[in-house]
Amino acid sequence: MTLRNERIEPRKANFRRIRHPISGETLDRGLVLWFPGPHSFTGEDSVELQIHGGNAVIRGVLDALKEIDDFRMAEQGEFAKRAFDNDKLDLTELEGLADLLNAETEIQRKLAMQQAEGGLRVPYENWRKEIIECMATTEAVIDFGEDENIEDGVLDEVTQKVKRLHESISKHLDDSRVGEIVRSGVHVAIMGPPNAGKSTLLNKLTKREAAIVSNIPGTTRDIVEVKLDLGGFPVILCDTAGLRESEDTIEMEGIKRAKNRIDNSDIKICMLPLDSGASIDPMIEQMIDDDTYVILNKEDTISHQELSDISKKIKKKVNAKKVWTVSCETGLGMDQFLAELIDILKSRYDETLANPVLITQARHRNHLEECVRSLKAFLDMPAEEIVLSAEELRLAGNALGRITGRIDVDKVLDVLFGQFCIGK
């Protein structure tokens, strides 16, 4: 590939004719950006060609590149891997970059961007540095304990530092898993009796026929999931099988799965049909707790007086967090329900999401918990077991090192780069 013999200025967009390296034919006119290492994404010399997007142009440029000696196509995630190998990015920043590529909502984008820009690397590396310093002091006491140059009270200072570290990391872990929930999606389960309108609600919110709607009880047998963007929050809305006693084996399996999904959801919404009066199936009533939201559906089928009476009776029966009245059929009350559901998401997660240091991966949490256990073991260790104390500090430091990619990362890298597109 030739670009004439004109000088290409580093880190500037240069408009050039792009020619075939053998025939000299002009393939396209585009922008050429030259990034000499180590000041590039990968830390190596890099050239970026911005060409027109037509299939023929792209194919022509790629065919011309193949004429260059030792040219090959980049492997999946290769540029990111080179950046990691050259210490341009650590493992948390790589994971943030992968999450940024896969972000579907504004909040997921912000969360991923914080991590990609080193939001986790700095505090984790600072903690690890402090642990290493404590370990070095402890080992110095082991090696030179009889030396008069070792001051009295050195180990007491180490113990105080470890106490502060244990407290800081434990507090960091006490975040209600908000980062992980938002990264993967907030699970909202809709439960209720058959024919309450659960599938209709799902279809209204998704604005498509995501679930089969029928007057036949037991139509929904399995979990129907759809992804929504509600106020920037990634929500996985789950339509579950109608809860009731049944002798149908398949329906009972669906109800079993529904209960399991409801128990593991982040937000529970129980839908009850107003045309059934104030009666609630005992199976459903026992699943409604003070953390459950209730929707009274089919508001259009009863009078205002009946609506008022039934609503009061149901509110006395169940201690729900919030009760809405809507008509999924006509859309009555749906705008208010949706607006208030977004407010609920904000009240639950906004304050925690403002924290720039937020755990987003189960892998991070596992290693942090391992670190805390080792720090606790150090603090509980008898004073005479100083050698074992130093070993616990080493284990704590290694646990943090695995998060940022300082040690034992090969298996993590294989999984991580599988999420990247070709080249990136």
C-alpha positions as CSV (number, residue, x, y, z in Angstrom):
1,M,0.0,0.0,0.0
2,T,1.5,3.3,-1.0
3,L,0.5,6.9,0.0
4,R,2.9,8.7,-2.5
5,N,6.1,9.9,-0.9
6,E,4.6,12.6,1.1
7,R,5.3,12.9,4.8
8,I,2.5,11.8,7.0
9,E,2.3,13.9,10.2
10,P,1.8,11.9,13.4
11,R,-1.5,12.0,15.2
12,K,-3.1,14.2,12.5
13,A,-5.7,13.4,9.9
14,N,-4.0,13.4,6.5
15,F,-6.1,13.4,3.4
16,R,-4.4,11.2,0.8
17,R,-4.8,9.1,-2.3
18,I,-4.5,5.4,-1.3
19,R,-2.7,3.4,-4.1
20,H,-2.2,-0.3,-4.8
21,P,1.4,-1.3,-3.7
22,I,2.0,-3.2,-7.0
23,S,0.0,-1.5,-9.8
24,G,0.0,2.0,-8.3
25,E,-3.7,2.2,-9.1
26,T,-5.7,4.7,-6.9
27,L,-8.1,2.7,-4.8
28,D,-9.7,5.5,-2.9
29,R,-9.1,9.0,-1.4
30,G,-9.4,9.0,2.4
31,L,-7.9,9.9,5.7
32,V,-4.6,8.4,7.0
33,L,-3.7,8.6,10.7
34,W,-0.2,7.6,11.8
35,F,0.3,6.8,15.5
36,P,4.0,6.1,16.3
37,G,4.6,4.0,19.4
38,P,4.6,4.1,22.3
39,H,1.9,6.8,22.2
40,S,-0.8,4.7,20.5
41,F,-3.6,2.5,21.7
42,T,-1.5,-0.6,21.5
43,G,1.8,1.0,22.4
44,E,3.1,0.0,19.0
45,D,3.4,1.8,15.6
46,S,-0.1,2.0,14.1
47,V,-1.7,3.3,11.0
48,E,-5.5,3.9,10.6
49,L,-7.1,4.3,7.2
50,Q,-10.5,5.9,7.0
51,I,-12.0,5.1,3.6
52,H,-15.4,5.1,1.9
53,G,-17.7,2.4,3.1
54,G,-18.7,0.8,-0.2
55,N,-18.1,-2.9,-0.5
56,A,-16.0,-2.6,-3.6
57,V,-13.7,0.0,-1.9
58,I,-13.3,-2.0,1.2
59,R,-12.6,-5.2,-0.7
60,G,-10.1,-3.4,-3.0
61,V,-8.1,-2.0,0.0
62,L,-8.1,-5.3,1.8
63,D,-6.9,-7.2,-1.3
64,A,-4.1,-4.6,-1.8
65,L,-3.0,-4.9,1.9
66,K,-2.6,-8.7,1.3
67,E,0.2,-7.8,-1.2
68,I,2.3,-6.4,1.6
69,D,4.9,-8.9,3.0
70,D,3.9,-10.5,6.3
71,F,0.5,-9.0,6.3
72,R,-2.3,-10.8,8.0
73,M,-5.8,-10.0,9.3
74,A,-6.0,-9.2,13.0
75,E,-7.4,-11.9,15.3
76,Q,-10.4,-11.3,17.6
77,G,-9.5,-8.7,20.2
78,E,-5.9,-8.6,19.1
79,F,-5.4,-4.8,19.3
80,A,-6.8,-4.8,22.9
81,K,-4.5,-7.8,23.8
82,R,-1.5,-5.9,22.5
83,A,-2.5,-2.9,24.6
84,F,-2.7,-5.2,27.6
85,D,0.7,-6.9,26.8
86,N,2.3,-3.4,26.5
87,D,0.9,-2.1,29.8
88,K,-1.3,0.4,28.1
89,L,-4.4,-1.1,29.7
90,D,-5.0,-3.3,32.7
91,L,-7.5,-6.1,32.9
92,T,-10.3,-4.0,34.5
93,E,-9.9,-1.4,31.7
94,L,-10.1,-4.1,29.1
95,E,-13.3,-5.5,30.7
96,G,-14.7,-1.9,30.7
97,L,-13.9,-1.6,27.0
98,A,-15.6,-4.9,26.3
99,D,-18.7,-3.7,28.3
100,L,-18.6,-0.4,26.4
101,L,-18.8,-2.3,23.1
102,N,-21.7,-4.3,24.4
103,A,-23.5,-1.4,26.2
104,E,-27.2,-1.1,25.2
105,T,-28.4,1.7,27.4
106,E,-27.0,5.1,28.5
107,I,-26.4,4.0,32.1
108,Q,-24.5,0.9,30.9
109,R,-22.4,3.1,28.7
110,K,-21.5,5.4,31.6
111,L,-20.7,2.5,33.9
112,A,-18.5,0.9,31.2
113,M,-16.8,4.2,30.4
114,Q,-15.8,4.8,34.1
115,Q,-14.2,1.4,34.2
116,A,-12.5,1.7,30.8
117,E,-10.9,4.9,31.9
118,G,-9.3,3.3,35.0
119,G,-12.1,3.8,37.6
120,L,-11.2,0.5,39.2
121,R,-7.5,0.3,38.4
122,V,-6.4,3.2,40.6
123,P,-8.0,2.2,43.9
124,Y,-7.3,-1.5,43.5
125,E,-3.7,-0.8,42.7
126,N,-3.4,1.6,45.7
127,W,-4.8,-1.1,48.0
128,R,-2.4,-3.7,46.5
129,K,0.5,-1.3,47.0
130,E,-0.4,-0.8,50.6
131,I,-0.7,-4.6,51.2
132,I,2.7,-5.1,49.6
133,E,4.3,-2.5,51.8
134,C,2.8,-4.1,54.9
135,M,4.1,-7.5,53.7
136,A,7.6,-6.1,53.1
137,T,7.7,-4.6,56.6
138,T,6.5,-7.9,58.1
139,E,9.1,-9.9,56.2
140,A,11.8,-7.5,57.2
141,V,10.9,-8.1,60.9
142,I,11.1,-11.9,60.2
143,D,14.5,-11.6,58.5
144,F,16.1,-8.9,60.7
145,G,14.0,-9.1,63.9
146,E,17.1,-9.1,66.1
147,D,18.7,-6.2,64.3
148,E,18.6,-3.0,66.4
149,N,17.7,-1.0,63.2
150,I,14.1,-2.4,63.4
151,E,12.1,0.0,65.4
152,D,9.7,-1.1,68.2
153,G,6.0,-0.9,67.3
154,V,6.6,-1.5,63.5
155,L,4.2,-4.5,63.5
156,D,1.6,-2.5,65.4
157,E,1.6,0.1,62.6
158,V,1.2,-2.7,60.1
159,T,-1.8,-4.1,62.0
160,Q,-3.4,-0.6,62.0
161,K,-2.9,-0.3,58.2
162,V,-4.4,-3.8,57.6
163,K,-7.4,-2.9,59.8
164,R,-8.0,0.2,57.7
165,L,-7.6,-1.8,54.4
166,H,-10.0,-4.5,55.7
167,E,-12.6,-1.8,56.6
168,S,-12.2,0.0,53.2
169,I,-12.5,-3.1,51.0
170,S,-15.3,-4.5,53.1
171,K,-17.2,-1.3,52.7
172,H,-16.5,-1.4,48.9
173,L,-18.1,-4.9,48.8
174,D,-21.2,-3.7,50.6
175,D,-22.8,-2.2,47.5
176,S,-26.0,-4.4,47.1
177,R,-24.4,-5.7,43.8
178,V,-25.8,-2.6,42.0
179,G,-22.9,-2.5,39.4
180,E,-23.4,-6.2,38.5
181,I,-27.2,-5.8,38.3
182,V,-27.0,-2.8,36.0
183,R,-24.3,-4.3,33.8
184,S,-26.4,-7.5,33.2
185,G,-29.8,-5.9,33.4
186,V,-32.4,-5.3,36.2
187,H,-34.7,-8.4,36.3
188,V,-38.3,-7.4,36.7
189,A,-40.7,-10.4,37.1
190,I,-44.4,-10.1,36.4
191,M,-46.5,-12.6,38.4
192,G,-50.2,-13.2,39.0
193,P,-53.1,-15.5,38.3
194,P,-53.9,-16.7,34.7
195,N,-55.6,-14.2,32.5
196,A,-54.7,-11.3,34.6
197,G,-53.1,-9.5,31.6
198,K,-49.4,-10.2,32.3
199,S,-48.6,-11.0,28.6
200,T,-50.7,-8.0,27.4
201,L,-48.6,-5.7,29.7
202,L,-45.4,-7.2,28.4
203,N,-46.5,-6.6,24.8
204,K,-47.6,-3.0,25.6
205,L,-44.2,-2.2,27.1
206,T,-42.3,-3.8,24.3
207,K,-44.6,-2.5,21.6
208,R,-44.6,-5.8,19.8
209,E,-46.2,-9.3,20.2
210,A,-43.5,-10.7,22.4
211,A,-45.8,-13.0,24.3
212,I,-48.9,-15.0,23.2
213,V,-52.1,-13.5,24.5
214,S,-55.1,-15.8,24.9
215,N,-58.3,-16.1,27.1
216,I,-57.3,-19.8,27.7
217,P,-55.8,-20.1,31.2
218,G,-52.3,-21.5,31.3
219,T,-51.3,-20.2,27.9
220,T,-47.9,-19.0,29.2
221,R,-46.0,-22.1,30.3
222,D,-42.4,-20.9,30.3
223,I,-40.6,-17.6,31.1
224,V,-40.8,-15.0,28.3
225,E,-38.0,-12.5,28.5
226,V,-37.6,-9.1,26.7
227,K,-35.0,-6.4,27.1
228,L,-36.1,-2.8,27.6
229,D,-34.4,0.5,28.0
230,L,-36.4,2.3,30.7
231,G,-35.0,5.8,31.4
232,G,-31.5,4.6,30.5
233,F,-31.7,1.5,32.7
234,P,-31.3,-1.9,31.1
235,V,-34.4,-3.9,32.2
236,I,-35.1,-7.6,31.6
237,L,-38.8,-7.9,31.8
238,C,-40.0,-11.5,32.6
239,D,-43.6,-12.7,31.9
240,T,-44.2,-15.8,34.1
241,A,-46.8,-18.6,34.0
242,G,-50.1,-17.8,35.8
243,L,-49.9,-19.0,39.4
244,R,-52.7,-21.4,40.4
245,E,-53.2,-25.0,41.5
246,S,-53.2,-27.4,38.6
247,E,-53.0,-31.1,37.8
248,D,-51.4,-30.4,34.4
249,T,-47.8,-31.6,34.7
250,I,-46.4,-29.2,32.1
251,E,-48.3,-26.2,33.6
252,M,-47.0,-27.1,37.1
253,E,-43.5,-27.1,35.8
254,G,-44.1,-23.7,34.3
255,I,-45.4,-22.5,37.7
256,K,-42.3,-24.0,39.5
257,R,-40.0,-22.1,37.1
258,A,-42.1,-18.9,37.6
259,K,-41.7,-19.1,41.3
260,N,-38.0,-19.6,41.0
261,R,-37.6,-16.6,38.7
262,I,-39.8,-14.4,40.9
263,D,-37.7,-15.3,44.0
264,N,-34.5,-14.3,42.1
265,S,-35.8,-11.1,40.5
266,D,-34.6,-7.6,41.4
267,I,-38.2,-6.2,41.3
268,K,-41.4,-8.1,41.7
269,I,-44.7,-6.9,40.1
270,C,-47.9,-8.7,40.8
271,M,-50.8,-8.2,38.4
272,L,-54.3,-8.8,39.6
273,P,-57.5,-8.6,37.5
274,L,-60.1,-6.2,38.8
275,D,-62.9,-8.2,37.2
276,S,-62.3,-10.9,39.8
277,G,-63.1,-8.6,42.6
278,A,-60.9,-8.5,45.7
279,S,-60.2,-12.2,45.8
280,I,-56.6,-13.3,45.7
281,D,-55.4,-16.9,45.2
282,P,-53.6,-18.0,48.5
283,M,-50.6,-19.1,46.4
284,I,-50.3,-15.6,45.1
285,E,-51.1,-13.8,48.3
286,Q,-48.2,-15.6,50.2
287,M,-45.8,-14.4,47.5
288,I,-46.7,-10.7,47.9
289,D,-44.5,-9.0,50.5
290,D,-43.6,-5.5,51.4
291,D,-41.1,-5.4,48.5
292,T,-43.7,-6.3,45.9
293,Y,-45.4,-3.8,43.5
294,V,-49.1,-4.5,42.5
295,I,-50.9,-3.6,39.3
296,L,-54.7,-3.8,39.3
297,N,-55.6,-4.4,35.7
298,K,-58.8,-4.2,33.6
299,E,-59.8,-0.8,35.1
300,D,-62.0,-0.3,32.1
301,T,-64.3,-3.2,33.0
302,I,-65.7,-1.8,36.2
303,S,-67.2,1.4,37.6
304,H,-65.3,4.0,39.5
305,Q,-67.1,3.0,42.7
306,E,-66.3,-0.6,42.3
307,L,-62.7,0.3,41.5
308,S,-62.4,2.3,44.7
309,D,-64.0,-0.5,46.8
310,I,-61.8,-3.3,45.3
311,S,-58.7,-1.2,45.6
312,K,-59.3,-0.5,49.3
313,K,-60.0,-4.2,50.1
314,I,-56.8,-5.4,48.2
315,K,-54.6,-2.8,49.9
316,K,-55.9,-4.1,53.3
317,K,-55.2,-7.7,52.3
318,V,-51.6,-7.2,51.0
319,N,-48.8,-5.0,52.3
320,A,-47.5,-4.1,48.9
321,K,-44.9,-1.4,48.3
322,K,-47.1,0.4,45.7
323,V,-50.4,-0.2,43.9
324,W,-51.3,1.0,40.4
325,T,-54.6,0.7,38.6
326,V,-54.4,0.4,34.8
327,S,-56.1,-1.0,31.7
328,C,-53.6,-2.9,29.5
329,E,-56.2,-3.2,26.9
330,T,-56.9,0.5,26.5
331,G,-53.6,1.9,27.8
332,L,-55.4,3.8,30.7
333,G,-52.9,4.5,33.5
334,M,-50.0,3.0,31.6
335,D,-48.0,6.2,31.2
336,Q,-48.2,6.9,34.9
337,F,-47.1,3.3,35.7
338,L,-44.2,3.5,33.4
339,A,-43.0,6.9,34.7
340,E,-43.2,5.8,38.3
341,L,-41.4,2.5,37.5
342,I,-38.5,4.6,36.1
343,D,-38.6,6.7,39.3
344,I,-38.3,3.5,41.3
345,L,-35.3,2.4,39.3
346,K,-33.7,5.8,39.8
347,S,-34.3,5.7,43.6
348,R,-32.9,2.2,43.9
349,Y,-29.7,2.6,41.8
350,D,-28.9,6.3,41.0
351,E,-27.1,7.1,44.2
352,T,-24.9,4.0,44.1
353,L,-24.2,4.4,40.4
354,A,-22.7,7.9,41.2
355,N,-19.8,6.1,42.9
356,P,-17.0,6.0,40.3
357,V,-15.6,2.8,42.0
358,L,-18.3,0.2,41.5
359,I,-17.9,-3.6,41.2
360,T,-19.4,-4.7,37.8
361,Q,-18.0,-8.3,37.5
362,A,-18.6,-11.4,39.7
363,R,-14.9,-12.1,39.1
364,H,-13.9,-8.9,40.9
365,R,-16.2,-9.6,43.8
366,N,-14.8,-13.1,44.3
367,H,-11.2,-11.8,44.4
368,L,-12.1,-9.0,46.7
369,E,-13.8,-11.4,49.1
370,E,-10.7,-13.6,49.0
371,C,-8.6,-10.5,49.8
372,V,-10.8,-9.6,52.8
373,R,-10.7,-13.2,54.1
374,S,-6.9,-13.1,54.0
375,L,-6.7,-9.7,55.7
376,K,-9.1,-10.9,58.4
377,A,-6.9,-14.0,58.8
378,F,-3.9,-11.7,59.3
379,L,-5.7,-9.7,62.0
380,D,-6.8,-12.9,63.8
381,M,-3.4,-14.5,63.7
382,P,-1.5,-14.8,67.0
383,A,1.5,-12.5,67.3
384,E,4.0,-15.3,67.4
385,E,2.8,-16.6,64.0
386,I,4.5,-13.8,62.1
387,V,5.5,-16.1,59.2
388,L,1.9,-17.2,58.6
389,S,0.8,-13.5,58.9
390,A,3.1,-12.6,56.1
391,E,1.7,-15.4,54.0
392,E,-1.9,-14.1,54.5
393,L,-0.7,-10.7,53.3
394,R,0.8,-12.2,50.2
395,L,-2.5,-14.0,49.5
396,A,-4.4,-10.8,49.9
397,G,-2.1,-8.9,47.5
398,N,-2.3,-11.7,45.0
399,A,-6.1,-11.6,45.1
400,L,-6.1,-8.0,44.2
401,G,-3.4,-8.6,41.5
402,R,-5.7,-11.0,39.8
403,I,-8.4,-8.3,39.4
404,T,-6.1,-5.9,37.5
405,G,-4.2,-8.7,35.7
406,R,-0.9,-8.6,37.5
407,I,-0.9,-12.4,38.0
408,D,-2.8,-15.6,36.8
409,V,-4.8,-14.0,34.0
410,D,-4.5,-16.4,31.0
411,K,-7.9,-18.1,31.4
412,V,-9.6,-14.7,32.1
413,L,-8.0,-13.3,28.9
414,D,-9.2,-16.1,26.7
415,V,-12.8,-15.5,27.8
416,L,-12.5,-11.8,27.7
417,F,-11.1,-11.4,24.2
418,G,-13.9,-13.7,23.0
419,Q,-16.3,-10.8,23.6
420,F,-14.4,-8.4,21.2
421,C,-15.0,-8.0,17.6
422,I,-12.3,-9.0,15.0
423,G,-9.3,-6.7,15.3
424,K,-10.5,-4.5,18.3
